[in-house]
């Protein structure tokens, strides 16, 4: 009502404005004809890019109230005339690929301060919201009850800097870059550089820091920001002899860190005065020695080894030293809630895992959502603790937190220079191309060469993309004739076999002497990299809850036999008489990653199966196996993807895939595909299995056909007890849910649950 009254008053004012032109200057016209784009020559666009952020509560990281930073002040947008086109422009400015919706009436709470824009009308293709038509900056007849919000698709624009990051608040202009300059000849050749003179970038060169008053706390900060978890004492006398003969330029003459800072620039610093005659009388350049973490100690020759925590880990990160924080309690892994999550707490996690201090602390499940328990909330580390478990925190209750609030980190890691020994060529973007590696020949000459594509899979491609700093591998390609743009033709690597976790291709197994049947350049390995990837996880408790045995008559199994869903002995059965004994259960497959899971094959190559009336989009989507104590298969089933679709989604997530009418197949982030126990082929044929104790195993995406951020959680195992009439499943869990110790004990405890034969 209030809004309508305001509009009526406005109409009256306009009417009077026709009679008394002088009155018109006092009104704010709202007609479309008077709306105009914000002038492109405004101070905002000339000086800096418009800042946009998401705010409000409760919300996920990809939704919220829209706030704009203009003339030194954050403000909101009014929901009048708001549209999905506006939301698309804003989501792209925030680094998301598009919008899935928008909200009105301050759904995420009322903002404060200015309402910067009103009656915004975009066509959807604008680069910035300021290029859309509106009343102009600060010209609005709204209240904060009408603050607009957006819901963005949770997929980042490749290469866009992440939002929802708690970043180091340091003045980078004072101290941009810090390095260690080694002075010992042998140290110069080894990577990473762990000891040397601390130098800071100054103009076109490097300057030193005076070591008078230098403390071990300063050293700790320098080591942390360079990717090292610990500092060591250094032999100053050795360096003094060398450095006294050198000409030094001291930019800084005093540093006073507390030891918990994540960057030297965050410490109190005193810069040397330009005209001072002696900037460091009686002192010398500061020298630092750091202790690398285990992943970086291959060539260091250090006697003392740093231990890595066994009850903290990072999951779902595209690069080394980043990921969702998971902690181990009672032999089961769980996550940390992001309430009060800070750089200090993130740094404790980074250091205990053998990295340096935290570069960024991330909130809102920026590295994907976990599936298990949430153990910690409101973690408040001081920054000097040995483990996150030593920090004050609150135990969690289900009302406090959900997995959309899982905390994550990006840690500082040592510079290894690995990206200089690999490159990709010929692609349409910097994220794809033919892989070329730098190797040395018998004369020691470096020249670029190709990799044989014969054994190249997604796992090897994952390592290549990580080494290039381009995130995950979307695909590993065994032929690259369409990217023939380089004059490099020689194969220099073959038989490459990676576990997927290596830092560089040179760390993977490969032939000592190149052996490649298809040695032509067009059969060399290639990659398509991506900033985000899917991550499929099976709901293990549901398998345990829904399992039962069915004796199904053969005359009802013709279709299943045609689709190869029965064991081999079924072919010798006296059809249509008799039955098969089936172990049935439901599968609920969640996508907890940061990109939709889509079949590798395009729809043109999907195969229609008239028997069940569906298209197969993948040859093998899931393996179902029953193993005995030796690990031998006693029964197996496999399920081609009948149809990959969104059965259900989390609140606020829209379904995007359904199989009906030859629709798109896939699983959206935040959704799950449910294969009910009563669907054909959703079983293991156990007709030939003798009574005993077994392990039931389910593996999703077993051939790594589709890229995922984490393959370790694709398997699920259960203890299984079968007495010839009934079956019990116990202890069902995904492959990485338990501690190593619990996993070793797993087979010794066949449990019992009442599952009766139907």
Secondary structure, 3 states (H helix, E strand, C coil): CHHHHHHHHHHHHHHHHHHCHHHHCCCCCCCHHHCEECCCCCHHHHHCCCEEEEECCCCCCCEEEEEEEECCEEEEEECCCCCHHHHHHHHHHCCECCEEEEECCCCCCCCCCEEEECCCECCCCCCCHHHCEECCCCCCCCCHHHECEEEECCCECCCCCCCCEEECCCCCCCCCCEEEECCCHHHHHCCCCCEEEEEEEECCEEEEEECCCCCHHHHHHHHHHCCCCEEECCCHHHHHHHHCCCCCCEEEEEEECCCCCCCHHHCEEEECCCCCCCCCCCCCECEEEEECCHHHCCCCCCCCCCCCCCCEEEECCCCCCEEEEEEEECCEEEEEECCCCCHHHHHHHHHHCCCCCEEEEECCCCCCCCCCEEEEEEEECCCCCCCHHHCEEEECCCCCCCHHHECEEEECCCCCCHHHHEEEEECCCCCEEEEEEEEECCCCCEEEEEEECCCCCHHHHHHHHHHHCCCEEEEEECCCHHHCCCCCCCEEECCCECCCCCCCHHHCECCCCCCCCCCCHHHECEEEEECCCECEEECHHHHHHHCEEEEEEHHHCHHHHHCCCCCHHHHHCCCCCCEEEEEECCEEEEECCCCCECCCCCHHHCEEECCCCEEECCCCCEEEEEECCCCCEEEEEEECCCCCCCCEECCCCCCCCCCHHHCCCCECCCEEEEECCCCCCCEEECCCCCCEEEEEEEEECCCCCCCECCCCCCEEEEEEEECCCCEEEEEEEECCCECHHHHHHHHHCCCCCCCCEC
